[in-house]
């Protein structure tokens, strides 16, 4: 079925262009169409103004551009689904252009603009992986402040660390082990030596695994909060 003058939009467009994107199961196809929004035989029709450069012909259909489909998906998806999509896009280098200052400014005072601004700050902070960005987003959503990501710490013994989150005022370091962590004795030795050096320099260190952050991120944030001044 087609709707004259409509464009496949948002999550439906992104799923069509990027089938591997971690989007929730789509029971509907979302279309952008001038005029009043409606529902028609499983199609959710939204009234959205699209410029000519925001869609292209794809597989013989009018489909929103990948960049704009990503942004609209981040705005319209439920928060947890949007967080997972953002982390996926960030890890693949797809978020920077979509969340440029100009792109975020263009959506100011529109639906989802605070969420987009939050994602843009996280992208600028340099979260280097899916799991790091998920943890950073959880801190932001819980209104935890006073931390920086991937800040270089030079230690008294001449070594250095770049923790996934640093609460400088509380002398608290948070490290997240990726799926590939400690697959060799050398990697484990390096991590233990760095952790010992941080503790010797007066830092408290919390370590979380990939599964900790992906499956129980709120528990991780709770542990962080217990180490911060009231």
Protein Blocks (a to p, Z undefined) as FASTA:
>chain_A
ZZehiacehjllmmmmmmmbccdddfbdcdddedjdddeehiacddddddfklccceehi
acddfklmmmmmmmmmcfklmmmmmmmmmmnopmmmmmgfklmmmmgoiahklmmmmmmm
mmmnopabfklmmmmmmmmmnopghiaehiacddfkopacddfbdcfknopacddddfkg
okbfklmmmmmmmmmmmmmnopacddddfklmmmmmmlmmmmmmmmpcZZ
